[in-house]
Amino acid sequence: MPVPLSRIFRPAQAARVLGISRATLYRWEASGRLAPRVILGPNTSGWREEDLAAFIAAAPRGGQKTA
């Protein structure tokens, strides 16, 4: 059974989608707040579209406080 393909967002694209800087993107990854990136080659990595979508869906909405 074939594995469904997923779009991969490079760091600059992922940061733009989330509205943060690339430095924050890497900090969030290191702290476990954001899913780890996929390594595509020796100098190429990115985040799966579904990982970013899940992160956005789980984020608190405006005016809501986190526990």
N, CA, C and O of each residue as an XYZ file, in Angstrom:
268
protein
N       0.850     -1.176      0.000
C       0.000      0.000      0.000
C       0.896      1.241      0.000
O       1.762      1.369      0.865
N       0.703      2.152     -0.953
C       1.566      3.334     -1.026
C       1.321      4.296      0.134
O       0.201      4.435      0.626
N       2.375      4.939      0.545
C       2.288      5.936      1.618
C       1.876      7.266      0.995
O       2.485      7.694      0.014
N       0.850      7.935      1.543
C       0.445      9.224      0.971
C       1.567     10.251      1.132
O       2.197     10.345      2.185
N       1.797     11.006      0.081
C       2.838     12.021      0.117
C       2.343     13.254      0.865
O       1.160     13.595      0.832
N       3.267     13.896      1.525
C       2.971     15.077      2.313
C       3.843     16.217      1.813
O       4.991     16.002      1.426
N       3.303     17.421      1.821
C       4.132     18.578      1.479
C       5.133     18.807      2.601
O       4.829     18.612      3.778
N       6.317     19.219      2.218
C       7.359     19.556      3.183
C       7.605     21.062      3.088
O       7.841     21.602      2.007
N       7.546     21.725      4.237
C       7.806     23.159      4.302
C       9.229     23.375      4.788
O       9.595     22.925      5.873
N      10.025     24.059      3.991
C      11.384     24.410      4.388
C      11.309     25.402      5.552
O      10.253     25.993      5.779
N      12.403     25.596      6.292
C      12.348     26.445      7.493
C      11.742     27.839      7.276
O      10.908     28.274      8.070
N      12.141     28.530      6.231
C      11.600     29.873      5.999
C      10.094     29.815      5.731
O       9.346     30.674      6.199
N       9.652     28.807      4.982
C       8.220     28.653      4.702
C       7.452     28.317      5.977
O       6.397     28.893      6.241
N       7.983     27.385      6.765
C       7.320     26.979      8.006
C       7.203     28.166      8.960
O       6.159     28.370      9.580
N       8.269     28.942      9.074
C       8.241     30.113      9.953
C       7.192     31.110      9.480
O       6.475     31.691     10.295
N       7.098     31.310      8.173
C       6.113     32.240      7.618
C       4.689     31.753      7.898
O       3.820     32.548      8.256
N       4.449     30.450      7.735
C       3.119     29.880      7.996
C       2.727     30.086      9.458
O       1.571     30.388      9.755
N       3.678     29.926     10.364
C       3.398     30.056     11.796
C       3.471     31.497     12.292
O       3.051     31.786     13.413
N       3.995     32.397     11.475
C       4.095     33.801     11.869
C       5.178     34.056     12.889
O       5.037     34.929     13.745
N       6.275     33.290     12.803
C       7.389     33.420     13.749
C       8.700     33.518     12.968
O       8.717     33.346     11.749
N       9.779     33.790     13.663
C      11.086     33.819     13.023
C      11.652     32.410     12.907
O      11.189     31.488     13.577
N      12.651     32.254     12.056
C      13.295     30.939     11.940
C      13.976     30.562     13.247
O      13.990     29.388     13.618
N      14.538     31.533     13.948
C      15.185     31.237     15.231
C      14.167     30.668     16.223
O      14.460     29.706     16.933
N      12.978     31.261     16.271
C      11.923     30.757     17.151
C      11.488     29.362     16.722
O      11.227     28.502     17.563
N      11.412     29.144     15.431
C      11.057     27.823     14.898
C      12.020     26.761     15.437
O      11.590     25.706     15.902
N      13.306     27.043     15.373
C      14.308     26.087     15.862
C      14.263     25.947     17.393
O      14.474     24.854     17.917
N      13.990     27.047     18.111
C      13.855     26.969     19.568
C      12.674     26.099     19.952
O      12.780     25.257     20.843
N      11.540     26.302     19.274
C      10.364     25.499     19.570
C      10.609     24.030     19.272
O      10.136     23.166     20.010
N      11.333     23.734     18.215
C      11.662     22.343     17.898
C      12.548     21.752     18.999
O      12.308     20.638     19.464
N      13.562     22.496     19.406
C      14.501     22.015     20.428
C      13.803     21.781     21.770
O      14.171     20.871     22.512
N      12.796     22.603     22.080
C      12.096     22.466     23.358
C      10.991     21.400     23.310
O      10.427     21.048     24.347
N      10.681     20.885     22.113
C       9.632     19.885     21.981
C       8.256     20.476     21.735
O       7.278     19.740     21.605
N       8.171     21.786     21.670
C       6.878     22.443     21.430
C       6.380     22.168     20.007
O       5.175     22.091     19.768
N       7.309     22.024     19.078
C       7.003     21.784     17.675
C       7.592     20.440     17.273
O       8.657     20.059     17.757
N       6.912     19.725     16.397
C       7.395     18.414     15.941
C       8.790     18.540     15.316
O       9.122     19.577     14.742
N       9.595     17.496     15.426
C      10.920     17.555     14.806
C      10.824     17.622     13.287
O       9.888     17.101     12.681
N      11.797     18.266     12.700
C      11.815     18.384     11.242
C      12.237     17.070     10.605
O      12.794     16.191     11.263
N      11.965     16.957      9.332
C      12.348     15.804      8.533
C      13.663     16.155      7.833
O      13.773     17.202      7.196
N      14.638     15.289      7.953
C      15.915     15.515      7.278
C      15.819     14.904      5.884
O      15.603     13.701      5.738
N      15.980     15.736      4.871
C      15.847     15.293      3.487
C      17.190     15.037      2.827
O      17.263     14.318      1.831
N      18.233     15.607      3.360
C      19.576     15.449      2.798
C      20.574     16.089      3.731
O      20.202     16.558      4.807
N      21.839     16.119      3.342
C      22.863     16.655      4.249
C      22.657     18.130      4.612
O      23.045     18.552      5.702
N      22.061     18.909      3.729
C      21.840     20.337      4.007
C      20.394     20.753      3.794
O      20.109     21.932      3.580
N      19.482     19.792      3.851
C      18.092     20.080      3.548
C      17.179     19.433      4.586
O      17.281     18.239      4.866
N      16.283     20.246      5.152
C      15.309     19.724      6.115
C      14.034     20.542      5.996
O      14.012     21.598      5.364
N      12.983     20.042      6.608
C      11.720     20.766      6.592
C      10.712     20.096      7.503
O      10.988     19.056      8.101
N       9.548     20.702      7.601
C       8.477     20.190      8.451
C       7.337     19.695      7.580
O       7.016     20.297      6.556
N       6.723     18.584      7.999
C       5.566     18.045      7.278
C       4.376     18.983      7.436
O       4.162     19.566      8.498
N       3.619     19.114      6.376
C       2.444     19.982      6.387
C       1.477     19.576      7.496
O       0.929     20.438      8.183
N       1.262     18.271      7.678
C       0.306     17.832      8.702
C       0.802     18.126     10.116
O      -0.011     18.339     11.016
N       2.119     18.142     10.332
C       2.654     18.501     11.652
C       2.387     19.973     11.959
O       2.010     20.322     13.078
N       2.585     20.843     10.949
C       2.314     22.264     11.149
C       0.819     22.505     11.349
O       0.423     23.308     12.194
N      -0.011     21.806     10.567
C      -1.462     21.957     10.701
C      -1.936     21.516     12.081
O      -2.794     22.166     12.679
N      -1.384     20.415     12.594
C      -1.755     19.928     13.927
C      -1.324     20.929     15.002
O      -2.051     21.156     15.970
N      -0.150     21.521     14.830
C       0.337     22.517     15.785
C      -0.603     23.720     15.809
O      -0.963     24.212     16.879
N      -0.996     24.188     14.630
C      -1.888     25.347     14.537
C      -3.251     25.010     15.146
O      -3.825     25.819     15.875
N      -3.765     23.820     14.846
C      -5.075     23.420     15.371
C      -5.071     23.324     16.900
O      -6.086     23.594     17.541
N      -3.936     22.941     17.479
C      -3.846     22.781     18.930
C      -3.539     24.093     19.655
O      -3.630     24.157     20.881
N      -3.182     25.126     18.915
C      -2.818     26.405     19.535
C      -4.046     27.062     20.149
O      -5.144     26.963     19.600
N      -3.867     27.734     21.288
C      -5.006     28.424     21.907
C      -5.514     29.535     21.001
O      -4.733     30.182     20.301
N      -6.802     29.752     21.016
C      -7.423     30.812     20.224
C      -7.260     32.147     20.951
O      -6.984     32.178     22.151
N      -7.428     33.224     20.232
C      -7.297     34.549     20.810
C      -8.153     34.734     22.043
O      -9.338     34.402     22.040
N      -7.554     35.267     23.104
C      -8.286     35.523     24.331
C      -8.341     34.343     25.284
O      -8.758     34.502     26.431
N      -7.930     33.166     24.841
C      -7.950     32.006     25.715
C      -6.625     31.894     26.437
O      -5.567     32.125     25.851
N      -6.681     31.540     27.704
C      -5.479     31.359     28.482
C      -5.076     29.901     28.490
O      -5.928     29.013     28.508
N      -3.766     29.652     28.478
C      -3.282     28.282     28.556
C      -3.113     27.891     30.016
O      -2.906     28.745     30.878
N      -3.201     26.634     30.277
C      -3.087     26.143     31.668
C      -1.662     26.187     32.147
O      -1.383     25.813     33.286
